Amino acid sequence: MGAGAWAVTVLGVRLAELGGLDVALAAFDGLSRWHAHELLFGYGGAVVAGFALTAIPNWTGRLPVAGRALAALWTLWLLGRLGSLLPSLPGYSLLILDAPFLFALALLAGWEILAGRNYRNLGVLALIALLAGANVCFHLEALRLIAAEQTGQRMALAALILLIGLIGGRITPSFTNNWFARTGQPRAATSPPLIEHLAHGLTAAAFAAWIALPEAWVSGGALLAAALAQFARLAGWPGWRTLAEPLVLALHAGYAWIPVGLVLLGVAILWDASLVSGGVHALTTGAIGLMTLAVMTRATLGHTGRSLHASPGTTALYAAVATSALTRVGAALLPAMATGLLPLAGGLWIVAYALFLAIFGPVLLRPRLGNRSD
């Protein structure tokens, strides 16, 4: 719920600025930097925490993190968000308020994974730690204590996309095959081990090159190679056969933005630098926005004992965020149309997350179906 509310808040502030209002947020040097930070680390951090704390008990067989520990973690997240809204808060103070959340999440997740001897998912822990380090790097850049321009932003984007590749690459074919089985179709969503290894390895290598050498030809080539591997992986999961169930189709549509974003970034480096924004927003608004909403909605239904089926409202929120991604990338690729497309993209994003809060907020606040409320 915090992620959904913050997604609406961040874009609301952004649209207010586009509308000509003087939005005084001095936590970072310029609203664009604040916008990037709060979507990557504020929204993204909340989603990662929500997913990890939901999935880890299933991985380890241990009890979920709850009660005071969960409340303390959520409070750390909230402090960072409130601090970012204070125009007079010094940058050092914001760093002190904001950084602990992701490190606390990494420690908590690490404790649970190691205590449960679930070593298979240490990669998830490493990526959460990378996101925590990226946040510190972002703050240090903003304070001009290091000269690595946008390195923290690239690190965060890499961590989030690699998490989607790791987890989304497991659940998308799994949930697709479950749906195929329920509808009497062959369980056909699979990809060869070689493609799996290439998709993970090439994408990780491409992001490492892009973080270190964002304008080098080797980074562009690596990004294009990773895109091919991701396209091949996605092709093995016949998502076009899931049109009848948006709850499954949204996973495929969200994942498809990963190779699209990688292609745009690779082409931007090798041929046309103006495409960088398109690549970044394909990965953020597209892959992160749609995939996280797809997982948030499905997890909420599944873990509260409800039917795994997309209602008309759920389908509408998927459509809103998907169209938001298309228009935001379009604004980056067609600068002459950006004046009209940017507010449309922001408005559709707000509609998507407002629908999420309206539909799933009450579900999250009620007991699981079949449980006694007392």
N, C-alpha and C positions, 0 to 999 in steps of 0.2 A: 504493500500500500504506500509505503514511503517513496519507493521508486516511481510509482505512478503519479503521486502528487508532485514530486519534484520535477518530473518530465513536463508536466503542465506548467509549473512555475517558471522553469528556465525558458521555455519557448514563449511564455507570456511576457516575460521581461524583454526577450529579443524582439517580439513583435511591437512592443511599446516603443522600443528604440527606432525600429523601422518606420513607425508611425509618426516620428518626429519628436517624441517626448525625451526630455533630458533625464536619462536614467543614470543616477550618480552611484555607481558601484566601484569604489576605488580599491577593492581588495586586490585586483590585478590591473595591469596597465592596459586599459581598454576593455570594452564589453565583449569583444570577440574572444579575448583570452579567457574571460570569466565563463563565457558560453561554452567554449571547448572544455575547460576544466570541469565544469559542473555536469556536463553530459557524460564525459568519460569517467570521472572519478565519483561524482555525486550520484548520478543515475546508474552508471555502470557498476560502481562499487556496491550499491544497494542490491542490484540484480544478482551480482556474483555471490554476495553474502546470502541472499534468499535462496538461491539455487544450492549453494554448497551446504548450507545448514539443513536443507530438505533432503539432499541426496546422500550425504555422508552417513546418516544412520542406516540407510538401505545398503550402502557399501560395506559397512563395518558390523552391522548387527547390534550396535550400541544404542542407548537411548538418545533421543534428540537433545540438542542444547536448548534449554528452556529456562523460564524463571528469571532469576536475577542476572545470570550470565548473559542471557539474550537481551534483557532490558539494558544492561550496561553497554553491550555492543551497539545496540540501536541508538543509545544516547550519544556515544562517540560519533556515530555517523551524523546525527542531528546537529551536534555542536559544530562540525565542519560546515554544514549547510547554512546554519544561522550566521556563523562567522563570515561566510562569503557575502552575505547580504548587508553587512555593516560597512558603510562607506568610509568611516573614519578609523577602521581597524588596521593597525600597522601590519605589513606583510609578514614580519616575524611571528606576530601573534597568531595570524591565520595559519601559518605553517604548524605551530604548536597545537592549535585546535584541530586541524584537519588531518595531519599525518597519522596519529595513533590508530584511527579506525581500521585501515587496511592492514597495518601490522598486527593489530589485535586479532583480526579475522584470520590472518595467516597463521598466527600462533595457535588459535583455537582449532582451526581446521587441521593443522599439523599434529596437534595433540590427539585429536580424534582418529585421524588416519593411522598414526603410529601405534596408538593404544589398541586399535582394532586390527593391526598388522595388515592393513589394506595397502600394501606397497604398490599395487598396480596403479593407484591414483596419486602417486607422488608427483606426477606431472602436473596435475591440477594445483597442488600446493605450490609448485615452482612458479606457475603462471600467476597465482595470487600474489606471491612474493614479488614477482616482476612488476605487477600493477602497483604494489605498495612503493617499490623503489622509483617507479616512473612518477608517482605523485610527488615524492620529495624532489626529484629532478625538476619537475614542472615548477614547483615553488622556488627552487634555487635559481632557475632561469628568470622567473618573474622578479626576484630580488636582485638580479644581475650579479649574483655571486659566482655563476658559471656562464660561459659564453656559448654553450651548446643550444643554439636557437631551435626550439620545437623538438628537441630530442625526447623530452619527457612525454610530449604528445604522441610522437611516433611509437615510443615504448608502450604507452598505454593502449594505443590502437592495436599494436601487435599482440599484446597480452590478451585482449578481449577477443580478437579474431581467432587466435590460436585456441583459446578456450572453446569458442563456438565450433571450431574445426574438430577439436577433441571430443567434446560432449555431444555437439550436434551431429557429428559423424557417427556416434553410437546410437543415439535415440531416434534419429530420422529413419534409418532403414529398419530399426527394431519396431517402431510404432507403425511404420508403413506395412511391414510384414504381418503385424498383428491385425491391422485393418483388412489386409488381403485375406487373411484366414477367416475373419468374421464374415466377409462377403463372398466366401467360396472361391477365391482366386488363388493361384499359385503364389507362394511366398518368394517373390522374385527380386526383392530389393537386396542386392549384394554387390560387392565389388571385389576383384581379386586382391590377395595380400600385397602384391607388388604395387598396385595402384594406391592402396592404403598407405604403404610406406613412403611412396613417392609424394603423395599429397601432404603428409605430415612433414617429411624431411625437407622437401623443396620449399614449402611455405615458411617453415621456421628459418631456413637459410636465407630466403628472400627477405624476410623481415629483418633479420640480423644485418644483412647488407644495407637495407634501406635506412635502418636506424643509424648505422655508422657512416654510410656514404650515400646520402639521399639524392645526390645528383650524378652519381657515377653510372657509366653505361653497364657495368657489371650488375648493379642493383636492378636496372631496368630489365636486363635479360633474365635475371633470376626471378623477378616478379612475373614475367610472361611465362616462364617455364612452370612456375607454381600454379599459375592460372590454368594452364593446360591440364596439369595433374588434377586440379580441383574440378574442372569440367568433366574429366573422365570419371572421377569418383561419383559426381552427381548423376552422370548418365547411367550409372549402374543401379540407381534407385528410381524406378519408373514413376516419378511423381505425377506425370500427366494422367496416370490411371487413378489418381486420388481426388479428382475434381468433385466427386460427390460428397467428400468430407473435408470441409475447410480446416478443421482442426489438424489434419495431417498435411493437407496441401500447403498451409502456411509455413510449415517447417521446410519444405522443399523450396518455396519461394524465397524465404529468408536466407537459406543456405546459398541459393543461386547468386545472390549479390556478392558473395566472396570472390568467385572467379571474375565477375564483372569488374569489381573494384580493383583487383590485382591487374587486370588488363589495362584499365585506365591509368593506373599509376605507372605501369611499365611503359606504356606509350608516351605518357607525359615526360618521363625521364629521357627516353630515347629520341623523341621527335617533337613533342609539343608541350612545353611546360605549362600552358594554360589549362591543361586537363587535370592537374594535380587536385584541385578542389573537387572535381567530379569524382575522381577515384576515392578521395577521402570520404566524401558524403555517400558514395555507394556502399562503403564499408560501415559507416556510422549509421546514417538514417536507414539505409537498406538492410544490411546484414545484421547489425546490432539491434536496430529498432524492431524489425519484423521478427527476427528469430527469438529475441528475448520476450516479446509479447506472446508469441506462439507457445513458448515454454511456460511463461507465467500463467497463461489461461489454462493450459492443459494440466499443469501441476496443481493449480488451485482446484480444478474439478476432481482430479484423481485423488488427491490427498484429503478431500473433504467428503469423499464417498458419493460423488455425483456422477451422472452419466457422462461418458467421454464422447460428447457430441456438441458441435458448434451451434449455438442458438443464432437466430437472425442478428441479434445485437453483437455477438462475438464475431460473426462474419463481417458485419459492418465495421468493427474496429480494425480487423485485418485489412479490409479494403482501404480504410482511411490511412493507415500507416504505410501501406504499399504505394498508394497514390502520392503520399507525402514524399516518399523516397524518389519516385519517378520525377516529380516536379522539382525537388531540390537538386537532383543530379542534372536535370534539364536546365535549371537556372545557372549551374556552373558551366555547362557545355554551350549554352546559348546566352551569352551575356546581354545581348540586346533585349531579351525577354525577361531578364532577372527581376526587374522592377515589379512585374506582375506575378512571377512564379514564386519568389521568396515568401511574400505574405501568404500565398496559397499553401505552400509547403508547411509553413509554421502553423497555420490554422488547422490543417488536416492532422498534423501531429497532435495538437491539443485535443481535437475531436476524438482521436484514437484513444488517448490516455484518459480523457474524461469519461468515455464509454467504459474503459476498463474499471475505473473507480466506481462508476455507477452500477455496473453489473456484478463485479467480483468483490468490491469492497464489503458489501453485506455478507457475502459468502465467507470471506476471510474472518469476519467478526463473530460468526456463529459457530457452534459446535459442529463437529463432523456428523454427518447424517448417521443415525443409529446410536449416537452417544448421548448419554444423559447430560443435560445442561448443568446439573448440580454436582 
